[in-house]
Each structure stands twice: as structure tokens, then as C-alpha cells.
Amino acid sequence: MIICLIADGRSIHTQRWAEYFAAKGHEVHLITYDPVGRQIPGVSEHVISSFWKNLYLSFLPREISIKRLVKTIQPDLIHAHFITKYGFHLISLPIRPLIVSAWGDDILILPKRNRLLWFFTKNVLETVDRIYAVSGNIRTHIIDDFDIPPQKVRYLPFGIDTDLFSPENKNSHNVQTTIEIFNNRGFFPVYDGEMLIRGFAVAYARDHRLRLTLKGNGPEERKIRDLVTSLGLGEVVTFREKTEYAKVPHDYHRADIFITTSRSDGTPVSLLEAMASAVPCIATAVGGIPEWIDDKKTGILIPSGSPEKVAEAILLLARDPTLRHSLGTAARATILQKGQWKVLMALAEKDYEELIRTYRKEKL
């Protein structure tokens, strides 16, 4: 197959997708606004830069460049990841079949902010031949909110490499001097860092073994740093920059608890990585998260917007190493059962082939 991906080259999800199909011997072209930053064997990268910094002003010149590229590449299939921005280019492309992947915000948040974005999103969903939704919740919103035929929308979550993300043996019988809590989702409003910090502060007041590591970046980082300082948590909360993907598994090995306090979500990959690493997880019961966490069985679910519930969940796990172990073990079993990267990608590859065959028959 000659596959053309239109997606953010900086995203590890884009990179892994391109790597998979290139490694399987397919000809892969990646069209992106922003370069990958490294060479991916077997992948031809096409960076569509723009003089205009404004996303709207730069869209039309990029649209023209992408059309020219597609005409030259003559792919068997085009697949855009993330509807807003990249998916919008699918509307006017002449090649079929067309696929788009919905990741979360592009269905749950962005179309609700702007009528124009809603219109373009619906146009993309109606134009393409297949839609992949990373959670069942997103699939339902696509069908119900945009009146899209159910047979056109397939649930395909982000898979996890369960060899790369695997447990590290810890001696749960030792008395721990610290309990390490980890969050790597960055500092964006949707992840509600304030709720996390205020909940952690309540828990720390009751258990001084607790430590919190926050990894990533985002527009609210200064706000969260100031809150940590004002609450007197500077000695027990650590801020870390993003690292290369190969180092991410070590983050989970150091963690005793993973936590995410998002207000809205699709299927957070960091949560699935933590589960695959057998780290017990605390997560808000929003979006696609309850599709993976069965409360008190494979993790702890809490309502969004409640620092008190954050504190309760942290203290519950901090004080019970046996519960942490059982939840972590059950979490990994869940990923092994329904979230393995190679299994899910094989399904996508089979779907690619079937779509191409169907389109070629229709052309004859």
C-alpha cells in the first residue's frame, strides 16, 4: 500500500502509526505542519511550512500545497489524525478512500466553541469513508451529535506496547518512607491541575510520606507552580520537563500511584501506559476513562471538580499497599486483554486493505 498520513509530526501517536506501517513494508508519506524532529526509517516526511503564523490564514496556502503533494504521491489511501486542522484538508482531496481519526478535543470540545469549526467538523465526518474514534464515548458523540451513520464509525483506541510498558518488581512488604504520585499530562485547563494540587494538599496534611511529581508543559504551568508555593508544598511537589518517549516507562517504574484529574477526555494514553505498567491509577470518571477503569477493581474513579475526592482516593491507596498491588495487577490484565498496540494496529491494517479493495471495485 501507498499510505499518506496527514498529522502532527511532533505527536508520538503519529510517529508510532507511521513507524508501524513502514516496518510492515508499506510506502508511507507523512504530511505535517511541524517536523517529526528525527528520522523514521521508511517514512517520507513532507513539512508544509507557512509564512503566516495564524492557523486560519495559513490554511489555504497549505491546502494548495497538500493537494499538489497528494497528486504527486498518488496514495492508495489518505488518513488524517485529529479532525481540527489536519482532518479539514480531507474535504477537498480527490483521492479515496479517506480516513480520519478523532482523538478527543476535536469532537468533545473544539466544535462547541465555534460554529465554523462545528460546520467543518461535520463536513469532514460526512466526507470520509471511515472514522476511527479512540473511545466508545467519542464514537457515541460522533454518531449522535453529528448524525453520522454508526457503521461508518469504528472504535479504535490508542494501543500500548506492553513489552515497553511493563511492571517493575517492587517489594510491597517494605515499609515505605515515601509514596510517589505521578502525573504527566501537562498544564492545560482541561486537566484541572488546580484540583489535583488542592486535593494533594489535603492528603499530604494527613500523610507526610506523600510526594507528587508533575511532568510536562502547558499554559497553566506558572499558575500551578504559584499554587504549590502558596500552599507550602514546594518541598514535596516536583516539576519535570517532557523527555524523549524511550524514557517514559521509567517514570511509571518510579511511581506508586498514577493520577489524572481531567474535566474531559477521550482515552488518555498516559493512563493506559500506567495501567500496562501495573501502576494503580486514580482518574476522573469522564469521557472514555470508565471504559478502562472499573472502580475499585482496576483503578479508582473519582468525580471531576472535587479536591476532597482526590484526597480520599490518594489516602486510600497510600495506606493500603495490598490494594495498590491488586489494582495494578488487574489494570495490566485489562490492557493485555483489549489494549495491545500490535493487535489494534493489525486491525487497522486489515481495515485499510478492505477499504482500498472496496474503492477499487467501485471504480471498475
C-alpha positions in Angstrom: 0.0 0.0 0.0 1.0 3.6 -0.5 -0.3 5.4 2.6 -0.5 9.1 3.1 -0.8 10.4 6.6 -1.8 14.0 7.4 -1.0 14.6 11.0 1.1 16.4 13.6 4.7 15.1 13.2 5.6 16.0 16.8 3.0 13.7 18.2 4.2 10.3 19.4 0.9 8.8 18.2 1.6 10.0 14.7 5.2 8.7 14.8 4.2 5.3 16.1 1.5 4.9 13.5 3.9 5.8 10.7 6.6 3.5 12.1 4.2 0.6 12.2 3.1 0.7 8.6 6.7 1.5 7.3 8.0 -1.5 9.3 5.4 -3.7 7.6 6.8 -2.8 4.2 4.2 -0.2 3.1 5.2 3.1 1.4 4.4 5.8 4.0 4.3 9.5 3.4 3.7 11.9 6.3 2.4 15.4 5.5 2.7 17.7 8.5 2.9 21.3 9.6 5.6 20.6 12.2 8.5 18.2 11.6 9.0 15.0 13.5 12.4 16.0 14.6 14.0 12.6 13.9 14.3 10.2 11.0 11.7 7.5 10.9 13.0 4.6 8.7 10.9 4.1 5.7 8.8 7.2 6.1 8.9 10.2 3.7 8.2 13.4 5.6 6.7 16.4 3.9 6.7 19.5 6.1 4.2 22.2 4.9 5.5 25.3 6.5 3.8 28.7 6.2 4.7 32.3 6.3 1.6 33.0 8.2 1.7 32.2 11.9 -2.1 32.4 12.2 -3.7 28.9 11.7 -6.6 30.3 9.7 -4.5 32.5 7.4 -2.1 29.7 6.7 -4.7 27.1 6.0 -5.4 27.9 2.3 -1.7 28.0 1.2 -1.2 24.7 3.0 -4.3 23.3 1.4 -2.9 24.1 -2.1 0.5 22.5 -1.2 -1.1 19.4 0.2 -3.2 18.9 -3.0 -0.1 19.2 -5.1 1.7 16.7 -2.9 -1.2 14.2 -3.0 -1.3 14.4 -6.8 2.4 13.6 -6.9 2.3 10.8 -4.3 -0.9 9.1 -5.7 -1.6 7.2 -2.5 -3.9 4.2 -2.2 -5.3 5.8 1.0 -5.2 9.0 2.9 -5.6 9.1 6.7 -5.7 12.3 8.8 -5.3 12.3 12.5 -7.2 14.8 14.6 -10.1 16.4 12.8 -9.4 20.0 13.6 -6.5 21.3 11.4 -5.4 18.1 9.7 -8.7 16.5 9.1 -10.1 19.6 7.5 -7.8 19.1 4.5 -9.7 15.9 3.6 -12.8 17.7 2.4 -11.3 18.8 -0.9 -8.9 15.9 -1.7 -9.8 13.8 -4.8 -8.2 10.5 -3.6 -10.3 7.8 -2.0 -10.6 6.1 0.4 -10.3 8.8 3.1 -10.0 8.1 6.9 -10.0 10.4 9.9 -9.1 9.7 13.5 -10.9 11.6 16.3 -8.7 11.9 19.3 -10.9 13.8 21.8 -10.9 17.6 21.8 -11.7 17.6 18.1 -15.1 16.1 18.9 -15.7 16.9 22.6 -14.6 20.5 22.9 -13.5 22.4 19.8 -16.7 22.2 17.7 -18.7 23.5 20.6 -16.6 26.7 20.8 -17.2 27.9 17.3 -20.0 27.4 14.7 -17.5 27.4 11.9 -15.4 24.6 13.5 -18.6 22.6 14.0 -19.6 23.0 10.4 -16.1 21.9 9.1 -16.0 19.0 11.5 -19.4 17.7 10.4 -18.3 18.2 6.7 -15.2 16.1 7.4 -17.2 13.3 9.1 -19.7 13.2 6.2 -16.9 13.2 3.6 -14.6 10.5 4.8 -15.1 6.7 4.2 -14.1 5.7 7.7 -13.9 7.3 11.1 -11.8 5.9 14.0 -12.7 7.0 17.5 -10.3 6.4 20.3 -13.1 5.8 22.8 -16.6 4.5 22.8 -17.7 7.8 24.3 -16.3 9.7 21.3 -17.9 7.3 18.9 -21.3 7.9 20.5 -20.8 11.7 20.3 -19.8 11.4 16.6 -22.9 9.4 15.8 -25.4 11.4 18.0 -24.1 15.0 17.8 -23.2 15.0 14.1 -25.8 12.5 12.8 -23.2 10.1 11.3 -24.2 6.5 10.3 -22.9 4.1 13.0 -21.4 1.7 10.5 -19.0 4.4 9.4 -17.5 4.9 12.8 -15.2 2.4 14.4 -13.9 2.3 17.9 -10.1 2.0 17.7 -8.3 3.1 21.0 -4.6 4.0 21.2 -2.8 0.8 21.9 0.0 0.2 24.3 3.3 -1.6 23.7 3.0 -4.0 26.6 6.7 -5.1 26.3 7.9 -1.5 26.6 5.4 -0.6 29.3 5.6 -3.4 31.8 5.7 -3.8 35.6 8.9 -3.4 37.6 9.0 -5.7 40.7 8.6 -3.8 43.9 8.8 -5.3 47.4 5.4 -4.3 48.8 6.3 -5.7 52.2 8.9 -3.0 52.9 7.7 0.0 54.9 7.9 2.9 52.5 9.2 6.3 53.7 7.6 8.0 50.7 4.7 7.3 48.4 5.3 8.6 44.9 2.3 10.0 43.0 2.8 10.8 39.3 1.0 12.9 36.7 2.4 13.6 33.2 -0.4 15.3 31.4 1.0 18.8 31.5 -0.6 22.1 32.5 -3.7 22.7 30.4 -7.1 23.9 31.7 -8.8 20.6 30.7 -6.6 18.6 33.0 -7.6 20.7 36.1 -4.2 20.9 37.8 -5.6 23.1 40.5 -8.0 20.4 41.6 -5.1 18.0 41.7 -2.9 20.3 43.8 -5.6 21.2 46.3 -6.6 17.6 46.7 -2.9 16.6 47.2 -2.5 19.3 49.8 -5.4 17.9 51.9 -3.9 14.3 51.6 -0.4 15.5 52.4 -1.6 17.2 55.6 -2.7 13.7 56.8 0.2 11.6 55.4 3.6 13.3 55.2 5.0 10.4 53.2 3.3 11.6 50.0 5.2 13.1 47.2 3.9 14.4 43.8 5.7 14.7 40.5 4.2 16.8 37.7 5.7 16.3 34.3 5.1 18.2 31.1 4.4 21.8 30.0 1.4 24.0 29.2 -0.1 27.5 29.6 -1.0 27.0 33.2 2.4 25.9 34.5 3.1 29.2 36.2 -0.3 29.2 37.8 0.2 25.7 39.2 3.7 26.5 40.4 2.4 29.5 42.3 -0.3 27.5 43.8 2.2 24.9 45.0 4.2 27.6 46.6 1.3 29.3 48.3 0.2 26.0 49.8 3.6 25.4 51.2 4.2 22.3 49.1 7.4 23.3 47.4 9.5 20.6 49.2 7.2 17.7 48.2 6.0 18.6 44.7 8.5 18.2 41.8 8.1 19.7 38.3 9.8 17.9 35.4 10.1 18.7 31.7 9.0 16.3 29.0 11.5 13.7 28.0 12.0 11.5 24.9 9.5 8.7 24.7 12.0 5.9 25.3 12.5 7.3 28.9 8.7 7.4 29.7 8.5 3.8 31.0 10.9 4.7 33.8 8.5 7.3 35.1 6.0 4.7 35.8 8.5 2.4 37.5 9.3 5.2 40.0 5.6 5.8 40.7 3.4 4.2 43.4 0.3 5.9 42.1 -0.7 7.5 38.8 -3.4 10.2 38.9 -5.3 12.2 36.2 -7.9 14.8 37.1 -9.1 15.8 33.7 -12.5 17.5 33.1 -12.9 16.0 29.7 -11.1 13.1 28.0 -11.0 10.6 25.2 -8.8 7.7 26.0 -5.7 9.1 27.8 -2.6 7.2 26.6 -0.7 8.0 29.8 -3.4 6.3 31.8 -3.2 3.2 29.6 0.6 3.3 29.9 0.4 3.4 33.7 -2.1 0.6 33.7 0.2 -1.5 31.4 3.0 -0.8 33.9 0.8 -2.2 36.7 0.7 1.2 38.5 -2.6 1.7 40.4 -4.5 4.6 38.9 -6.8 7.4 40.1 -8.8 9.0 37.4 -11.9 11.2 36.9 -14.9 9.4 35.6 -15.1 11.4 32.3 -15.2 10.6 28.6 -13.7 7.2 27.8 -11.9 6.6 31.1 -14.7 4.4 32.6 -14.3 2.2 29.6 -10.9 1.1 31.0 -11.2 1.6 34.8 -13.7 -0.5 36.8 -14.0 1.4 40.1 -12.2 -0.4 43.0 -11.3 -3.3 40.6 -8.9 -1.9 38.0 -8.4 1.6 39.5 -10.1 4.3 41.4 -12.7 6.6 39.7 -13.5 10.0 41.2 -15.8 12.8 40.1 -14.3 15.8 38.4 -14.1 19.1 40.3 -13.7 17.6 43.8 -10.3 18.1 45.6 -11.8 16.2 48.6 -12.4 13.1 46.5 -8.8 13.4 45.1 -7.5 13.4 48.7 -9.7 10.4 49.7 -8.5 8.4 46.8 -4.8 9.2 47.4 -5.1 8.3 51.1 -6.9 5.1 50.4 -4.2 3.9 48.1 -1.3 5.3 50.1 -2.4 3.4 53.3 -3.1 0.1 51.6 -0.1 -1.5 49.6 -2.1 -4.7 49.1 -4.9 -2.7 47.3 -2.3 -0.9 45.2 -0.8 -4.2 44.1 -4.2 -5.8 43.3 -5.4 -2.8 41.3 -2.1 -2.6 39.4 -2.2 -6.3 38.5 -5.8 -6.1 37.3 -5.1 -2.9 35.4 -2.3 -4.6 33.4 -4.6 -7.6 32.7 -7.1 -5.2 31.2 -4.5 -3.7 28.8 -3.3 -7.1 27.8 -6.9 -8.1 27.1 -8.1 -5.2 25.0 -5.4 -2.6 24.6 -2.3 -4.2 23.0 -0.8 -2.0 20.3 0.1 -4.7 17.8 -3.3 -6.3 17.9 -5.1 -3.0 17.4 -2.8 -1.9 14.6 -3.3 -5.2 12.8 -7.0 -4.4 12.8 -6.3 -1.0 11.3 -4.1 -2.5 8.6 -6.8 -5.1 7.7 -9.3 -2.3 7.5 -7.0 -0.2 5.3 -6.8 -3.2 2.9 -10.5 -3.8 2.8 -11.3 -0.1 2.2 -8.9 0.0 -0.7 -10.3 -3.1 -2.3 -13.8 -1.8 -1.9 -12.9 1.5 -3.5 -11.1 -0.2 -6.4 -14.2 -2.4 -7.1 -16.4 0.7 -7.2 -14.1 2.4 -9.7 -14.2 -0.6 -12.1 
